[in-house]
Amino acid sequence: MPFRHIPMVGIVLGLVTAAGHAFAQQPAPKPGPQNEIRAAKQAAKDAAEFEFTGTLARTCLLPPSRSEDFRDIPAPYVSDPNKAPARATWYAEPAKVFDNLYFVGGKIHSAWALKTREGIILLDTIYPYNSEELIVGGMRKLGLDPKDIKYVVVSHAHQDHIGGAEMLQKRYGARVVMSGPDWDLVEKVPNRFRSMAPKRDVVATDGMKLTLGESTVSIWFTPGHTDGTLSFTFQVLDRGRPVNVVYSGGTALVYEYTMPEWGIKNMQTYINSQRHLAAKAKETGATVLLSNHSEFDNAYNKNRMLAGRGNGPHPYEIGADWVQRYFTVTENCARATQLKLEQQPARK
C-alpha cells in the first residue's frame, strides 16, 4: 500500500475541530460556592501579578490570623526580655524614602516618620523590644530628632504596631492617636498591653484630619483587622514634586473556621473597609501604596532599591491603577474566605 502524505495543516485543523466538538459537548460550569471561590481567587491573582504577591499570599493562600485574643496575659518578651526575637530577624536600616517621609521600621514591621516644619507625625510604633533602636535610633541616624515627634498615630492595637507608643508618649510628650474601639481594647486587657499602653488621648474618627505644619494626614475608619483599624491618605514630596499616598492600616484577614458566623460578618466588615479606602485612594489620586508590613508594600526591598534609583522612577510610585489593584486583591481574597466560611456548619 502506497504511503499517503497528509498535510500537517490538515492534521492540526482536524485536532482543533475534534477538540472543539469535545468542548462543545461539555456542560457549562454550574454556579456554586466552589466556582465562586475559584473566581474570587482568580480575580485576586490577576490583580496581584508580581506587584502584590505578598498580599496575595497572606490574604488568599496562607492560614488565617486567629480571632482577637482577649486573654489578659503579658507577652512573653515583656515578662522575660530574653524571649524577644533575635535582632538579626528584625533589624533594618532606616531610610529617607521621600523628601519628607522616612522609614524607621524593620524587616517585617514598619513605622513611618512624616516630617513637617512644625514637627513629626509618626505612623505606627512596632514592638516594645525594638522601637527604641528602630524608631528612636533610626530617626537619629537620619538626622531627625525624636523630641520633634508631635503625634504618634497607631493604625491598630496589636503589639507589632502599638509597641512603642507608651514609651514615646512618656518620654517626648507626643500625642497618641487611635480609634475608640482600639483604645477600649487596650484598657480592657491591661496585662496584654503591659509596657505598651499609652494613656487614652486623641480618639480618631472617620474623616478626621490631623494637620501639623504644611502636612495633613486624613484618617479613615477601616475596621476588619481589628474593630478600630485606621488607614490614612496624605501627600509627600519626591524631589519637590507632590505625590499622593494611601496607607493601609490592617491587611491580614482575621477569622476562624470554628466561628463561621462571626467570621462571615467580619469578612463583610473588612470588604466594606477595603472599598471605603479604595474610594479615598481614588479621590486623592494616590499613586503610592504604603502599609505597616513589608509583605504588603515590599518596603524593605524597595528601600534598598532607592540607593540605585538615579534619575529613574521612584520604586514606591506604582501608579493609581496599581494602587486600585491592591484593593481588588484584598477584597476578592476576603470574599473567597467569606464563601468558605458560609459552607462551614453553624456552631451549636
ChimeraX attribute file (.defattr): number of C-alpha atoms within 10 A of each C-alpha:
attribute: neighborCount
match mode: 1-to-1
recipient: residues
	/A:1	3
	/A:2	4
	/A:3	5
	/A:4	6
	/A:5	6
	/A:6	8
	/A:7	8
	/A:8	9
	/A:9	9
	/A:10	10
	/A:11	11
	/A:12	11
	/A:13	11
	/A:14	12
	/A:15	12
	/A:16	12
	/A:17	12
	/A:18	12
	/A:19	12
	/A:20	11
	/A:21	11
	/A:22	10
	/A:23	11
	/A:24	10
	/A:25	9
	/A:26	8
	/A:27	7
	/A:28	8
	/A:29	7
	/A:30	8
	/A:31	8
	/A:32	8
	/A:33	14
	/A:34	14
	/A:35	12
	/A:36	15
	/A:37	19
	/A:38	12
	/A:39	14
	/A:40	23
	/A:41	24
	/A:42	16
	/A:43	17
	/A:44	28
	/A:45	20
	/A:46	13
	/A:47	22
	/A:48	22
	/A:49	12
	/A:50	10
	/A:51	17
	/A:52	22
	/A:53	18
	/A:54	18
	/A:55	25
	/A:56	25
	/A:57	16
	/A:58	19
	/A:59	25
	/A:60	24
	/A:61	12
	/A:62	9
	/A:63	12
	/A:64	16
	/A:65	14
	/A:66	11
	/A:67	17
	/A:68	14
	/A:69	10
	/A:70	10
	/A:71	10
	/A:72	13
	/A:73	14
	/A:74	16
	/A:75	17
	/A:76	12
	/A:77	14
	/A:78	18
	/A:79	12
	/A:80	10
	/A:81	11
	/A:82	10
	/A:83	12
	/A:84	16
	/A:85	12
	/A:86	9
	/A:87	11
	/A:88	8
	/A:89	10
	/A:90	14
	/A:91	16
	/A:92	20
	/A:93	16
	/A:94	23
	/A:95	21
	/A:96	16
	/A:97	21
	/A:98	19
	/A:99	15
	/A:100	19
	/A:101	21
	/A:102	21
	/A:103	27
	/A:104	30
	/A:105	32
	/A:106	28
	/A:107	18
	/A:108	19
	/A:109	23
	/A:110	25
	/A:111	24
	/A:112	27
	/A:113	26
	/A:114	24
	/A:115	22
	/A:116	17
	/A:117	11
	/A:118	14
	/A:119	19
	/A:120	26
	/A:121	26
	/A:122	26
	/A:123	27
	/A:124	31
	/A:125	33
	/A:126	29
	/A:127	23
	/A:128	23
	/A:129	19
	/A:130	22
	/A:131	26
	/A:132	16
	/A:133	15
	/A:134	26
	/A:135	27
	/A:136	18
	/A:137	17
	/A:138	24
	/A:139	21
	/A:140	14
	/A:141	15
	/A:142	15
	/A:143	8
	/A:144	18
	/A:145	15
	/A:146	21
	/A:147	14
	/A:148	17
	/A:149	22
	/A:150	20
	/A:151	24
	/A:152	26
	/A:153	30
	/A:154	28
	/A:155	31
	/A:156	26
	/A:157	27
	/A:158	22
	/A:159	17
	/A:160	21
	/A:161	26
	/A:162	27
	/A:163	26
	/A:164	27
	/A:165	29
	/A:166	22
	/A:167	19
	/A:168	26
	/A:169	20
	/A:170	12
	/A:171	11
	/A:172	13
	/A:173	15
	/A:174	24
	/A:175	20
	/A:176	22
	/A:177	24
	/A:178	24
	/A:179	26
	/A:180	17
	/A:181	17
	/A:182	21
	/A:183	22
	/A:184	14
	/A:185	19
	/A:186	21
	/A:187	15
	/A:188	14
	/A:189	17
	/A:190	15
	/A:191	17
	/A:192	23
	/A:193	25
	/A:194	19
	/A:195	18
	/A:196	25
	/A:197	23
	/A:198	23
	/A:199	15
	/A:200	15
	/A:201	15
	/A:202	16
	/A:203	14
	/A:204	23
	/A:205	16
	/A:206	14
	/A:207	13
	/A:208	15
	/A:209	17
	/A:210	16
	/A:211	14
	/A:212	18
	/A:213	11
	/A:214	9
	/A:215	20
	/A:216	18
	/A:217	21
	/A:218	18
	/A:219	23
	/A:220	26
	/A:221	22
	/A:222	29
	/A:223	23
	/A:224	26
	/A:225	26
	/A:226	24
	/A:227	21
	/A:228	24
	/A:229	27
	/A:230	31
	/A:231	27
	/A:232	27
	/A:233	24
	/A:234	20
	/A:235	20
	/A:236	21
	/A:237	14
	/A:238	15
	/A:239	9
	/A:240	10
	/A:241	9
	/A:242	11
	/A:243	17
	/A:244	19
	/A:245	24
	/A:246	26
	/A:247	23
	/A:248	26
	/A:249	26
	/A:250	24
	/A:251	21
	/A:252	20
	/A:253	25
	/A:254	20
	/A:255	26
	/A:256	18
	/A:257	20
	/A:258	13
	/A:259	15
	/A:260	20
	/A:261	18
	/A:262	14
	/A:263	22
	/A:264	22
	/A:265	15
	/A:266	23
	/A:267	25
	/A:268	16
	/A:269	17
	/A:270	28
	/A:271	22
	/A:272	16
	/A:273	24
	/A:274	25
	/A:275	17
	/A:276	15
	/A:277	23
	/A:278	20
	/A:279	14
	/A:280	18
	/A:281	25
	/A:282	15
	/A:283	9
	/A:284	16
	/A:285	18
	/A:286	26
	/A:287	20
	/A:288	24
	/A:289	25
	/A:290	22
	/A:291	25
	/A:292	27
	/A:293	27
	/A:294	20
	/A:295	20
	/A:296	23
	/A:297	23
	/A:298	22
	/A:299	26
	/A:300	22
	/A:301	13
	/A:302	15
	/A:303	19
	/A:304	13
	/A:305	13
	/A:306	18
	/A:307	9
	/A:308	9
	/A:309	11
	/A:310	8
	/A:311	6
	/A:312	8
	/A:313	10
	/A:314	16
	/A:315	17
	/A:316	20
	/A:317	17
	/A:318	15
	/A:319	14
	/A:320	18
	/A:321	12
	/A:322	19
	/A:323	24
	/A:324	20
	/A:325	20
	/A:326	23
	/A:327	26
	/A:328	22
	/A:329	28
	/A:330	26
	/A:331	25
	/A:332	24
	/A:333	29
	/A:334	28
	/A:335	22
	/A:336	23
	/A:337	23
	/A:338	22
	/A:339	18
	/A:340	17
	/A:341	23
	/A:342	15
	/A:343	12
	/A:344	13
	/A:345	12
	/A:346	11
	/A:347	9
	/A:348	3
